[in-house]
Amino acid sequence: MLADLARALRITTDELLGLAPVRDDLATPRTARLLARLRRAADLPAHDQRAVITLVEARTDKRGLDHAT
C-alpha cells in the first residue's frame, strides 16, 4: 500500500516515511505539507491506508493525472 502511494506521488517509500530527505525538486512548501500529511497516513490501519490511496488515485484520475500502477 505504501508503495502504491509512493508511486502515485512519484517519490520513494523512504521519502514518504521520512527515512530519506525529500528530493530538492519536490521540496516546495506545498509539497512538504502534503508529504507530511501522507506520512501520518502511514501510521493508519491498512484499510484506512487503502482509503487514502483510493482517494488520491480518484482525484488524480479525475484531473487527468496519470498514476503509476
CHARMM internal coordinates of N, CA and C (Angstrom, degrees):
IC EDIT
DIST 1 N 1 CA 1.4387
DIST 1 CA 1 C 1.5300
ANGL 1 N 1 CA 1 C 111.56
DIST 1 C 2 N 1.3118
ANGL 1 CA 1 C 2 N 115.54
DIHE 1 N 1 CA 1 C 2 N -44.65
DIST 2 N 2 CA 1.4666
ANGL 1 C 2 N 2 CA 118.24
DIHE 1 CA 1 C 2 N 2 CA 177.72
DIST 2 CA 2 C 1.5180
ANGL 2 N 2 CA 2 C 110.77
DIHE 1 C 2 N 2 CA 2 C -63.82
DIST 2 C 3 N 1.3126
ANGL 2 CA 2 C 3 N 116.29
DIHE 2 N 2 CA 2 C 3 N -36.65
DIST 3 N 3 CA 1.4634
ANGL 2 C 3 N 3 CA 119.36
DIHE 2 CA 2 C 3 N 3 CA 178.86
DIST 3 CA 3 C 1.5274
ANGL 3 N 3 CA 3 C 110.23
DIHE 2 C 3 N 3 CA 3 C -62.98
DIST 3 C 4 N 1.3199
ANGL 3 CA 3 C 4 N 117.19
DIHE 3 N 3 CA 3 C 4 N -39.93
DIST 4 N 4 CA 1.4664
ANGL 3 C 4 N 4 CA 121.12
DIHE 3 CA 3 C 4 N 4 CA 177.90
DIST 4 CA 4 C 1.5242
ANGL 4 N 4 CA 4 C 110.82
DIHE 3 C 4 N 4 CA 4 C -61.78
DIST 4 C 5 N 1.3089
ANGL 4 CA 4 C 5 N 116.15
DIHE 4 N 4 CA 4 C 5 N -44.22
DIST 5 N 5 CA 1.4614
ANGL 4 C 5 N 5 CA 120.71
DIHE 4 CA 4 C 5 N 5 CA -179.80
DIST 5 CA 5 C 1.5296
ANGL 5 N 5 CA 5 C 110.33
DIHE 4 C 5 N 5 CA 5 C -65.16
DIST 5 C 6 N 1.3169
ANGL 5 CA 5 C 6 N 117.09
DIHE 5 N 5 CA 5 C 6 N -43.37
DIST 6 N 6 CA 1.4646
ANGL 5 C 6 N 6 CA 120.52
DIHE 5 CA 5 C 6 N 6 CA 178.86
DIST 6 CA 6 C 1.5262
ANGL 6 N 6 CA 6 C 110.38
DIHE 5 C 6 N 6 CA 6 C -62.23
DIST 6 C 7 N 1.3266
ANGL 6 CA 6 C 7 N 117.09
DIHE 6 N 6 CA 6 C 7 N -41.72
DIST 7 N 7 CA 1.4693
ANGL 6 C 7 N 7 CA 119.79
DIHE 6 CA 6 C 7 N 7 CA 177.56
DIST 7 CA 7 C 1.5185
ANGL 7 N 7 CA 7 C 111.12
DIHE 6 C 7 N 7 CA 7 C -62.38
DIST 7 C 8 N 1.3172
ANGL 7 CA 7 C 8 N 116.56
DIHE 7 N 7 CA 7 C 8 N -43.25
DIST 8 N 8 CA 1.4682
ANGL 7 C 8 N 8 CA 120.31
DIHE 7 CA 7 C 8 N 8 CA -179.60
DIST 8 CA 8 C 1.5272
ANGL 8 N 8 CA 8 C 110.99
DIHE 7 C 8 N 8 CA 8 C -61.76
DIST 8 C 9 N 1.3188
ANGL 8 CA 8 C 9 N 116.81
DIHE 8 N 8 CA 8 C 9 N -34.62
DIST 9 N 9 CA 1.4617
ANGL 8 C 9 N 9 CA 121.79
DIHE 8 CA 8 C 9 N 9 CA -179.81
DIST 9 CA 9 C 1.5241
ANGL 9 N 9 CA 9 C 113.10
DIHE 8 C 9 N 9 CA 9 C -89.87
DIST 9 C 10 N 1.3293
ANGL 9 CA 9 C 10 N 115.31
DIHE 9 N 9 CA 9 C 10 N -6.18
DIST 10 N 10 CA 1.4652
ANGL 9 C 10 N 10 CA 122.07
DIHE 9 CA 9 C 10 N 10 CA -178.62
DIST 10 CA 10 C 1.5257
ANGL 10 N 10 CA 10 C 112.14
DIHE 9 C 10 N 10 CA 10 C 59.49
DIST 10 C 11 N 1.3266
ANGL 10 CA 10 C 11 N 115.38
DIHE 10 N 10 CA 10 C 11 N 44.89
DIST 11 N 11 CA 1.4606
ANGL 10 C 11 N 11 CA 121.89
DIHE 10 CA 10 C 11 N 11 CA 175.27
DIST 11 CA 11 C 1.5194
ANGL 11 N 11 CA 11 C 107.84
DIHE 10 C 11 N 11 CA 11 C -132.92
DIST 11 C 12 N 1.3231
ANGL 11 CA 11 C 12 N 116.87
DIHE 11 N 11 CA 11 C 12 N 170.54
DIST 12 N 12 CA 1.4584
ANGL 11 C 12 N 12 CA 120.02
DIHE 11 CA 11 C 12 N 12 CA 176.68
DIST 12 CA 12 C 1.5247
ANGL 12 N 12 CA 12 C 109.87
DIHE 11 C 12 N 12 CA 12 C -83.86
DIST 12 C 13 N 1.3163
ANGL 12 CA 12 C 13 N 115.82
DIHE 12 N 12 CA 12 C 13 N 159.88
DIST 13 N 13 CA 1.4663
ANGL 12 C 13 N 13 CA 118.94
DIHE 12 CA 12 C 13 N 13 CA 176.65
DIST 13 CA 13 C 1.5249
ANGL 13 N 13 CA 13 C 110.08
DIHE 12 C 13 N 13 CA 13 C -65.32
DIST 13 C 14 N 1.3228
ANGL 13 CA 13 C 14 N 117.50
DIHE 13 N 13 CA 13 C 14 N -33.39
DIST 14 N 14 CA 1.4656
ANGL 13 C 14 N 14 CA 119.86
DIHE 13 CA 13 C 14 N 14 CA 177.02
DIST 14 CA 14 C 1.5277
ANGL 14 N 14 CA 14 C 110.92
DIHE 13 C 14 N 14 CA 14 C -62.61
DIST 14 C 15 N 1.3335
ANGL 14 CA 14 C 15 N 117.05
DIHE 14 N 14 CA 14 C 15 N -39.77
DIST 15 N 15 CA 1.4631
ANGL 14 C 15 N 15 CA 120.10
DIHE 14 CA 14 C 15 N 15 CA 177.07
DIST 15 CA 15 C 1.5246
ANGL 15 N 15 CA 15 C 110.21
DIHE 14 C 15 N 15 CA 15 C -66.06
DIST 15 C 16 N 1.3125
ANGL 15 CA 15 C 16 N 116.37
DIHE 15 N 15 CA 15 C 16 N -41.50
DIST 16 N 16 CA 1.4585
ANGL 15 C 16 N 16 CA 120.65
DIHE 15 CA 15 C 16 N 16 CA -179.61
DIST 16 CA 16 C 1.5264
ANGL 16 N 16 CA 16 C 111.84
DIHE 15 C 16 N 16 CA 16 C -62.38
DIST 16 C 17 N 1.3169
ANGL 16 CA 16 C 17 N 116.11
DIHE 16 N 16 CA 16 C 17 N -39.11
DIST 17 N 17 CA 1.4673
ANGL 16 C 17 N 17 CA 120.88
DIHE 16 CA 16 C 17 N 17 CA -178.25
DIST 17 CA 17 C 1.5230
ANGL 17 N 17 CA 17 C 113.41
DIHE 16 C 17 N 17 CA 17 C -85.87
DIST 17 C 18 N 1.3230
ANGL 17 CA 17 C 18 N 117.19
DIHE 17 N 17 CA 17 C 18 N -3.44
DIST 18 N 18 CA 1.4513
ANGL 17 C 18 N 18 CA 120.06
DIHE 17 CA 17 C 18 N 18 CA -179.89
DIST 18 CA 18 C 1.5111
ANGL 18 N 18 CA 18 C 113.76
DIHE 17 C 18 N 18 CA 18 C 80.82
DIST 18 C 19 N 1.3336
ANGL 18 CA 18 C 19 N 117.56
DIHE 18 N 18 CA 18 C 19 N 14.07
DIST 19 N 19 CA 1.4585
ANGL 18 C 19 N 19 CA 121.37
DIHE 18 CA 18 C 19 N 19 CA 179.45
DIST 19 CA 19 C 1.5182
ANGL 19 N 19 CA 19 C 111.67
DIHE 18 C 19 N 19 CA 19 C -84.79
DIST 19 C 20 N 1.3202
ANGL 19 CA 19 C 20 N 116.77
DIHE 19 N 19 CA 19 C 20 N -18.28
DIST 20 N 20 CA 1.4622
ANGL 19 C 20 N 20 CA 122.87
DIHE 19 CA 19 C 20 N 20 CA 177.01
DIST 20 CA 20 C 1.5166
ANGL 20 N 20 CA 20 C 107.56
DIHE 19 C 20 N 20 CA 20 C -134.20
DIST 20 C 21 N 1.3185
ANGL 20 CA 20 C 21 N 116.24
DIHE 20 N 20 CA 20 C 21 N 148.66
DIST 21 N 21 CA 1.4718
ANGL 20 C 21 N 21 CA 118.18
DIHE 20 CA 20 C 21 N 21 CA 178.01
DIST 21 CA 21 C 1.5295
ANGL 21 N 21 CA 21 C 110.37
DIHE 20 C 21 N 21 CA 21 C -65.19
DIST 21 C 22 N 1.3130
ANGL 21 CA 21 C 22 N 115.15
DIHE 21 N 21 CA 21 C 22 N 148.03
DIST 22 N 22 CA 1.4534
ANGL 21 C 22 N 22 CA 120.56
DIHE 21 CA 21 C 22 N 22 CA 177.18
DIST 22 CA 22 C 1.5170
ANGL 22 N 22 CA 22 C 107.95
DIHE 21 C 22 N 22 CA 22 C -71.64
DIST 22 C 23 N 1.3253
ANGL 22 CA 22 C 23 N 116.06
DIHE 22 N 22 CA 22 C 23 N 135.63
DIST 23 N 23 CA 1.4696
ANGL 22 C 23 N 23 CA 120.70
DIHE 22 CA 22 C 23 N 23 CA 179.95
DIST 23 CA 23 C 1.5205
ANGL 23 N 23 CA 23 C 110.18
DIHE 22 C 23 N 23 CA 23 C -55.57
DIST 23 C 24 N 1.3096
ANGL 23 CA 23 C 24 N 115.46
DIHE 23 N 23 CA 23 C 24 N 148.64
DIST 24 N 24 CA 1.4610
ANGL 23 C 24 N 24 CA 121.45
DIHE 23 CA 23 C 24 N 24 CA -177.70
DIST 24 CA 24 C 1.5175
ANGL 24 N 24 CA 24 C 112.76
DIHE 23 C 24 N 24 CA 24 C -56.49
DIST 24 C 25 N 1.3407
ANGL 24 CA 24 C 25 N 117.93
DIHE 24 N 24 CA 24 C 25 N -34.84
DIST 25 N 25 CA 1.4584
ANGL 24 C 25 N 25 CA 119.50
DIHE 24 CA 24 C 25 N 25 CA -177.36
DIST 25 CA 25 C 1.5242
ANGL 25 N 25 CA 25 C 112.00
DIHE 24 C 25 N 25 CA 25 C -70.01
DIST 25 C 26 N 1.3168
ANGL 25 CA 25 C 26 N 117.77
DIHE 25 N 25 CA 25 C 26 N -10.75
DIST 26 N 26 CA 1.4663
ANGL 25 C 26 N 26 CA 121.81
DIHE 25 CA 25 C 26 N 26 CA 178.34
DIST 26 CA 26 C 1.5247
ANGL 26 N 26 CA 26 C 112.66
DIHE 25 C 26 N 26 CA 26 C -109.89
DIST 26 C 27 N 1.3070
ANGL 26 CA 26 C 27 N 117.08
DIHE 26 N 26 CA 26 C 27 N 0.56
DIST 27 N 27 CA 1.4602
ANGL 26 C 27 N 27 CA 120.66
DIHE 26 CA 26 C 27 N 27 CA -169.74
DIST 27 CA 27 C 1.5253
ANGL 27 N 27 CA 27 C 113.43
DIHE 26 C 27 N 27 CA 27 C -86.77
DIST 27 C 28 N 1.3069
ANGL 27 CA 27 C 28 N 118.03
DIHE 27 N 27 CA 27 C 28 N 41.42
DIST 28 N 28 CA 1.4539
ANGL 27 C 28 N 28 CA 119.93
DIHE 27 CA 27 C 28 N 28 CA 173.42
DIST 28 CA 28 C 1.5223
ANGL 28 N 28 CA 28 C 108.39
DIHE 27 C 28 N 28 CA 28 C -81.87
DIST 28 C 29 N 1.3032
ANGL 28 CA 28 C 29 N 118.70
DIHE 28 N 28 CA 28 C 29 N 154.59
DIST 29 N 29 CA 1.4687
ANGL 28 C 29 N 29 CA 119.45
DIHE 28 CA 28 C 29 N 29 CA 179.37
DIST 29 CA 29 C 1.5314
ANGL 29 N 29 CA 29 C 112.27
DIHE 28 C 29 N 29 CA 29 C -56.46
DIST 29 C 30 N 1.3118
ANGL 29 CA 29 C 30 N 117.15
DIHE 29 N 29 CA 29 C 30 N -40.33
DIST 30 N 30 CA 1.4679
ANGL 29 C 30 N 30 CA 120.72
DIHE 29 CA 29 C 30 N 30 CA -179.48
DIST 30 CA 30 C 1.5331
ANGL 30 N 30 CA 30 C 110.78
DIHE 29 C 30 N 30 CA 30 C -63.25
DIST 30 C 31 N 1.3250
ANGL 30 CA 30 C 31 N 116.51
DIHE 30 N 30 CA 30 C 31 N -45.49
DIST 31 N 31 CA 1.4552
ANGL 30 C 31 N 31 CA 120.78
DIHE 30 CA 30 C 31 N 31 CA 179.45
DIST 31 CA 31 C 1.5263
ANGL 31 N 31 CA 31 C 110.94
DIHE 30 C 31 N 31 CA 31 C -66.52
DIST 31 C 32 N 1.3097
ANGL 31 CA 31 C 32 N 116.73
DIHE 31 N 31 CA 31 C 32 N -39.32
DIST 32 N 32 CA 1.4658
ANGL 31 C 32 N 32 CA 120.53
DIHE 31 CA 31 C 32 N 32 CA 179.91
DIST 32 CA 32 C 1.5293
ANGL 32 N 32 CA 32 C 110.61
DIHE 31 C 32 N 32 CA 32 C -60.73
DIST 32 C 33 N 1.3247
ANGL 32 CA 32 C 33 N 116.91
DIHE 32 N 32 CA 32 C 33 N -41.32
DIST 33 N 33 CA 1.4756
ANGL 32 C 33 N 33 CA 119.97
DIHE 32 CA 32 C 33 N 33 CA 178.30
DIST 33 CA 33 C 1.5286
ANGL 33 N 33 CA 33 C 110.77
DIHE 32 C 33 N 33 CA 33 C -65.12
DIST 33 C 34 N 1.3188
ANGL 33 CA 33 C 34 N 115.76
DIHE 33 N 33 CA 33 C 34 N -42.66
DIST 34 N 34 CA 1.4630
ANGL 33 C 34 N 34 CA 120.06
DIHE 33 CA 33 C 34 N 34 CA 179.22
DIST 34 CA 34 C 1.5211
ANGL 34 N 34 CA 34 C 110.66
DIHE 33 C 34 N 34 CA 34 C -62.19
DIST 34 C 35 N 1.3192
ANGL 34 CA 34 C 35 N 117.09
DIHE 34 N 34 CA 34 C 35 N -46.52
DIST 35 N 35 CA 1.4590
ANGL 34 C 35 N 35 CA 120.48
DIHE 34 CA 34 C 35 N 35 CA -179.66
DIST 35 CA 35 C 1.5213
ANGL 35 N 35 CA 35 C 111.75
DIHE 34 C 35 N 35 CA 35 C -64.04
DIST 35 C 36 N 1.3192
ANGL 35 CA 35 C 36 N 117.43
DIHE 35 N 35 CA 35 C 36 N -37.31
DIST 36 N 36 CA 1.4690
ANGL 35 C 36 N 36 CA 120.25
DIHE 35 CA 35 C 36 N 36 CA 178.02
DIST 36 CA 36 C 1.5234
ANGL 36 N 36 CA 36 C 110.46
DIHE 35 C 36 N 36 CA 36 C -61.74
DIST 36 C 37 N 1.3122
ANGL 36 CA 36 C 37 N 116.57
DIHE 36 N 36 CA 36 C 37 N -41.49
DIST 37 N 37 CA 1.4650
ANGL 36 C 37 N 37 CA 119.88
DIHE 36 CA 36 C 37 N 37 CA 178.70
DIST 37 CA 37 C 1.5227
ANGL 37 N 37 CA 37 C 111.21
DIHE 36 C 37 N 37 CA 37 C -66.66
DIST 37 C 38 N 1.3204
ANGL 37 CA 37 C 38 N 116.09
DIHE 37 N 37 CA 37 C 38 N -39.80
DIST 38 N 38 CA 1.4570
ANGL 37 C 38 N 38 CA 119.30
DIHE 37 CA 37 C 38 N 38 CA -179.92
DIST 38 CA 38 C 1.5257
ANGL 38 N 38 CA 38 C 111.82
DIHE 37 C 38 N 38 CA 38 C -69.91
DIST 38 C 39 N 1.3272
ANGL 38 CA 38 C 39 N 116.42
DIHE 38 N 38 CA 38 C 39 N -31.90
DIST 39 N 39 CA 1.4727
ANGL 38 C 39 N 39 CA 118.55
DIHE 38 CA 38 C 39 N 39 CA 175.05
DIST 39 CA 39 C 1.5309
ANGL 39 N 39 CA 39 C 110.69
DIHE 38 C 39 N 39 CA 39 C -61.57
DIST 39 C 40 N 1.3335
ANGL 39 CA 39 C 40 N 116.01
DIHE 39 N 39 CA 39 C 40 N -37.86
DIST 40 N 40 CA 1.4728
ANGL 39 C 40 N 40 CA 119.04
DIHE 39 CA 39 C 40 N 40 CA 177.55
DIST 40 CA 40 C 1.5220
ANGL 40 N 40 CA 40 C 110.12
DIHE 39 C 40 N 40 CA 40 C -64.88
DIST 40 C 41 N 1.3219
ANGL 40 CA 40 C 41 N 117.36
DIHE 40 N 40 CA 40 C 41 N -32.63
DIST 41 N 41 CA 1.4587
ANGL 40 C 41 N 41 CA 120.97
DIHE 40 CA 40 C 41 N 41 CA 179.28
DIST 41 CA 41 C 1.5285
ANGL 41 N 41 CA 41 C 111.19
DIHE 40 C 41 N 41 CA 41 C -65.65
DIST 41 C 42 N 1.3283
ANGL 41 CA 41 C 42 N 117.39
DIHE 41 N 41 CA 41 C 42 N -24.33
DIST 42 N 42 CA 1.4603
ANGL 41 C 42 N 42 CA 120.85
DIHE 41 CA 41 C 42 N 42 CA 178.85
DIST 42 CA 42 C 1.5285
ANGL 42 N 42 CA 42 C 111.58
DIHE 41 C 42 N 42 CA 42 C -64.32
DIST 42 C 43 N 1.3136
ANGL 42 CA 42 C 43 N 118.03
DIHE 42 N 42 CA 42 C 43 N -19.99
DIST 43 N 43 CA 1.4642
ANGL 42 C 43 N 43 CA 121.65
DIHE 42 CA 42 C 43 N 43 CA 179.51
DIST 43 CA 43 C 1.5316
ANGL 43 N 43 CA 43 C 112.53
DIHE 42 C 43 N 43 CA 43 C -87.84
DIST 43 C 44 N 1.3073
ANGL 43 CA 43 C 44 N 117.15
DIHE 43 N 43 CA 43 C 44 N -4.72
DIST 44 N 44 CA 1.4627
ANGL 43 C 44 N 44 CA 121.38
DIHE 43 CA 43 C 44 N 44 CA -178.86
DIST 44 CA 44 C 1.5262
ANGL 44 N 44 CA 44 C 110.80
DIHE 43 C 44 N 44 CA 44 C -76.55
DIST 44 C 45 N 1.3273
ANGL 44 CA 44 C 45 N 116.62
DIHE 44 N 44 CA 44 C 45 N 159.78
DIST 45 N 45 CA 1.4694
ANGL 44 C 45 N 45 CA 119.55
DIHE 44 CA 44 C 45 N 45 CA 173.43
DIST 45 CA 45 C 1.5300
ANGL 45 N 45 CA 45 C 110.07
DIHE 44 C 45 N 45 CA 45 C -60.58
DIST 45 C 46 N 1.3233
ANGL 45 CA 45 C 46 N 116.07
DIHE 45 N 45 CA 45 C 46 N 158.00
DIST 46 N 46 CA 1.4621
ANGL 45 C 46 N 46 CA 122.20
DIHE 45 CA 45 C 46 N 46 CA -175.12
DIST 46 CA 46 C 1.5245
ANGL 46 N 46 CA 46 C 112.51
DIHE 45 C 46 N 46 CA 46 C -54.28
DIST 46 C 47 N 1.3317
ANGL 46 CA 46 C 47 N 118.18
DIHE 46 N 46 CA 46 C 47 N -41.84
DIST 47 N 47 CA 1.4639
ANGL 46 C 47 N 47 CA 119.16
DIHE 46 CA 46 C 47 N 47 CA -177.43
DIST 47 CA 47 C 1.5325
ANGL 47 N 47 CA 47 C 111.19
DIHE 46 C 47 N 47 CA 47 C -67.43
DIST 47 C 48 N 1.3198
ANGL 47 CA 47 C 48 N 117.34
DIHE 47 N 47 CA 47 C 48 N -32.48
DIST 48 N 48 CA 1.4658
ANGL 47 C 48 N 48 CA 120.27
DIHE 47 CA 47 C 48 N 48 CA 176.52
DIST 48 CA 48 C 1.5331
ANGL 48 N 48 CA 48 C 111.01
DIHE 47 C 48 N 48 CA 48 C -72.94
DIST 48 C 49 N 1.3374
ANGL 48 CA 48 C 49 N 116.76
DIHE 48 N 48 CA 48 C 49 N -36.09
DIST 49 N 49 CA 1.4590
ANGL 48 C 49 N 49 CA 119.62
DIHE 48 CA 48 C 49 N 49 CA 175.79
DIST 49 CA 49 C 1.5291
ANGL 49 N 49 CA 49 C 110.23
DIHE 48 C 49 N 49 CA 49 C -62.14
DIST 49 C 50 N 1.3360
ANGL 49 CA 49 C 50 N 116.85
DIHE 49 N 49 CA 49 C 50 N -42.19
DIST 50 N 50 CA 1.4677
ANGL 49 C 50 N 50 CA 120.36
DIHE 49 CA 49 C 50 N 50 CA 177.46
DIST 50 CA 50 C 1.5200
ANGL 50 N 50 CA 50 C 110.77
DIHE 49 C 50 N 50 CA 50 C -60.59
DIST 50 C 51 N 1.3310
ANGL 50 CA 50 C 51 N 117.26
DIHE 50 N 50 CA 50 C 51 N -38.89
DIST 51 N 51 CA 1.4658
ANGL 50 C 51 N 51 CA 120.95
DIHE 50 CA 50 C 51 N 51 CA 178.90
DIST 51 CA 51 C 1.5284
ANGL 51 N 51 CA 51 C 110.59
DIHE 50 C 51 N 51 CA 51 C -63.65
DIST 51 C 52 N 1.3310
ANGL 51 CA 51 C 52 N 117.14
DIHE 51 N 51 CA 51 C 52 N -40.97
DIST 52 N 52 CA 1.4635
ANGL 51 C 52 N 52 CA 121.07
DIHE 51 CA 51 C 52 N 52 CA 178.46
DIST 52 CA 52 C 1.5301
ANGL 52 N 52 CA 52 C 109.73
DIHE 51 C 52 N 52 CA 52 C -63.53
DIST 52 C 53 N 1.3180
ANGL 52 CA 52 C 53 N 117.21
DIHE 52 N 52 CA 52 C 53 N -45.95
DIST 53 N 53 CA 1.4608
ANGL 52 C 53 N 53 CA 121.39
DIHE 52 CA 52 C 53 N 53 CA 179.73
DIST 53 CA 53 C 1.5280
ANGL 53 N 53 CA 53 C 110.47
DIHE 52 C 53 N 53 CA 53 C -62.16
DIST 53 C 54 N 1.3244
ANGL 53 CA 53 C 54 N 116.27
DIHE 53 N 53 CA 53 C 54 N -43.43
DIST 54 N 54 CA 1.4642
ANGL 53 C 54 N 54 CA 120.47
DIHE 53 CA 53 C 54 N 54 CA 178.97
DIST 54 CA 54 C 1.5221
ANGL 54 N 54 CA 54 C 110.76
DIHE 53 C 54 N 54 CA 54 C -60.59
DIST 54 C 55 N 1.3121
ANGL 54 CA 54 C 55 N 116.56
DIHE 54 N 54 CA 54 C 55 N -42.56
DIST 55 N 55 CA 1.4626
ANGL 54 C 55 N 55 CA 120.65
DIHE 54 CA 54 C 55 N 55 CA 179.55
DIST 55 CA 55 C 1.5282
ANGL 55 N 55 CA 55 C 111.18
DIHE 54 C 55 N 55 CA 55 C -64.75
DIST 55 C 56 N 1.3276
ANGL 55 CA 55 C 56 N 117.37
DIHE 55 N 55 CA 55 C 56 N -45.89
DIST 56 N 56 CA 1.4638
ANGL 55 C 56 N 56 CA 120.66
DIHE 55 CA 55 C 56 N 56 CA 179.53
DIST 56 CA 56 C 1.5304
ANGL 56 N 56 CA 56 C 109.88
DIHE 55 C 56 N 56 CA 56 C -61.09
DIST 56 C 57 N 1.3223
ANGL 56 CA 56 C 57 N 117.10
DIHE 56 N 56 CA 56 C 57 N -46.29
DIST 57 N 57 CA 1.4532
ANGL 56 C 57 N 57 CA 120.31
DIHE 56 CA 56 C 57 N 57 CA -179.80
DIST 57 CA 57 C 1.5258
ANGL 57 N 57 CA 57 C 111.47
DIHE 56 C 57 N 57 CA 57 C -64.48
DIST 57 C 58 N 1.3110
ANGL 57 CA 57 C 58 N 117.50
DIHE 57 N 57 CA 57 C 58 N -39.91
DIST 58 N 58 CA 1.4622
ANGL 57 C 58 N 58 CA 120.45
DIHE 57 CA 57 C 58 N 58 CA 179.58
DIST 58 CA 58 C 1.5235
ANGL 58 N 58 CA 58 C 110.91
DIHE 57 C 58 N 58 CA 58 C -63.29
DIST 58 C 59 N 1.3215
ANGL 58 CA 58 C 59 N 117.13
DIHE 58 N 58 CA 58 C 59 N -42.48
DIST 59 N 59 CA 1.4637
ANGL 58 C 59 N 59 CA 120.70
DIHE 58 CA 58 C 59 N 59 CA -179.71
DIST 59 CA 59 C 1.5232
ANGL 59 N 59 CA 59 C 111.49
DIHE 58 C 59 N 59 CA 59 C -68.59
DIST 59 C 60 N 1.3361
ANGL 59 CA 59 C 60 N 117.28
DIHE 59 N 59 CA 59 C 60 N -41.42
DIST 60 N 60 CA 1.4636
ANGL 59 C 60 N 60 CA 118.96
DIHE 59 CA 59 C 60 N 60 CA 179.54
DIST 60 CA 60 C 1.5197
ANGL 60 N 60 CA 60 C 110.52
DIHE 59 C 60 N 60 CA 60 C -69.39
DIST 60 C 61 N 1.3291
ANGL 60 CA 60 C 61 N 118.36
DIHE 60 N 60 CA 60 C 61 N -36.07
DIST 61 N 61 CA 1.4654
ANGL 60 C 61 N 61 CA 121.32
DIHE 60 CA 60 C 61 N 61 CA 176.13
DIST 61 CA 61 C 1.5199
ANGL 61 N 61 CA 61 C 110.49
DIHE 60 C 61 N 61 CA 61 C -63.22
DIST 61 C 62 N 1.3190
ANGL 61 CA 61 C 62 N 116.70
DIHE 61 N 61 CA 61 C 62 N -42.98
DIST 62 N 62 CA 1.4598
ANGL 61 C 62 N 62 CA 121.28
DIHE 61 CA 61 C 62 N 62 CA -179.15
DIST 62 CA 62 C 1.5269
ANGL 62 N 62 CA 62 C 110.81
DIHE 61 C 62 N 62 CA 62 C -62.36
DIST 62 C 63 N 1.3211
ANGL 62 CA 62 C 63 N 116.19
DIHE 62 N 62 CA 62 C 63 N -35.48
DIST 63 N 63 CA 1.4685
ANGL 62 C 63 N 63 CA 121.11
DIHE 62 CA 62 C 63 N 63 CA -179.42
DIST 63 CA 63 C 1.5276
ANGL 63 N 63 CA 63 C 112.31
DIHE 62 C 63 N 63 CA 63 C -84.99
DIST 63 C 64 N 1.3303
ANGL 63 CA 63 C 64 N 116.10
DIHE 63 N 63 CA 63 C 64 N -0.11
DIST 64 N 64 CA 1.4528
ANGL 63 C 64 N 64 CA 119.23
DIHE 63 CA 63 C 64 N 64 CA 179.19
DIST 64 CA 64 C 1.5163
ANGL 64 N 64 CA 64 C 114.00
DIHE 63 C 64 N 64 CA 64 C 80.41
DIST 64 C 65 N 1.3304
ANGL 64 CA 64 C 65 N 116.69
DIHE 64 N 64 CA 64 C 65 N 16.53
DIST 65 N 65 CA 1.4590
ANGL 64 C 65 N 65 CA 120.62
DIHE 64 CA 64 C 65 N 65 CA 178.34
DIST 65 CA 65 C 1.5207
ANGL 65 N 65 CA 65 C 108.68
DIHE 64 C 65 N 65 CA 65 C -91.17
DIST 65 C 66 N 1.3005
ANGL 65 CA 65 C 66 N 116.04
DIHE 65 N 65 CA 65 C 66 N 129.79
DIST 66 N 66 CA 1.4546
ANGL 65 C 66 N 66 CA 120.62
DIHE 65 CA 65 C 66 N 66 CA -178.37
DIST 66 CA 66 C 1.5197
ANGL 66 N 66 CA 66 C 109.41
DIHE 65 C 66 N 66 CA 66 C -82.54
DIST 66 C 67 N 1.3188
ANGL 66 CA 66 C 67 N 116.77
DIHE 66 N 66 CA 66 C 67 N 135.72
DIST 67 N 67 CA 1.4706
ANGL 66 C 67 N 67 CA 119.86
DIHE 66 CA 66 C 67 N 67 CA 173.88
DIST 67 CA 67 C 1.5002
ANGL 67 N 67 CA 67 C 108.65
DIHE 66 C 67 N 67 CA 67 C -115.69
DIST 67 C 68 N 1.3095
ANGL 67 CA 67 C 68 N 115.16
DIHE 67 N 67 CA 67 C 68 N 148.10
DIST 68 N 68 CA 1.4625
ANGL 67 C 68 N 68 CA 120.94
DIHE 67 CA 67 C 68 N 68 CA -179.69
DIST 68 CA 68 C 1.5097
ANGL 68 N 68 CA 68 C 109.68
DIHE 67 C 68 N 68 CA 68 C -74.31
DIST 68 C 69 N 1.2962
ANGL 68 CA 68 C 69 N 116.44
DIHE 68 N 68 CA 68 C 69 N 138.25
DIST 69 N 69 CA 1.4709
ANGL 68 C 69 N 69 CA 121.46
DIHE 68 CA 68 C 69 N 69 CA 177.40
DIST 69 CA 69 C 1.4929
ANGL 69 N 69 CA 69 C 110.97
DIHE 68 C 69 N 69 CA 69 C -121.69
END
COOR INIT
IC SEED 1 N 1 CA 1 C
IC BUILD
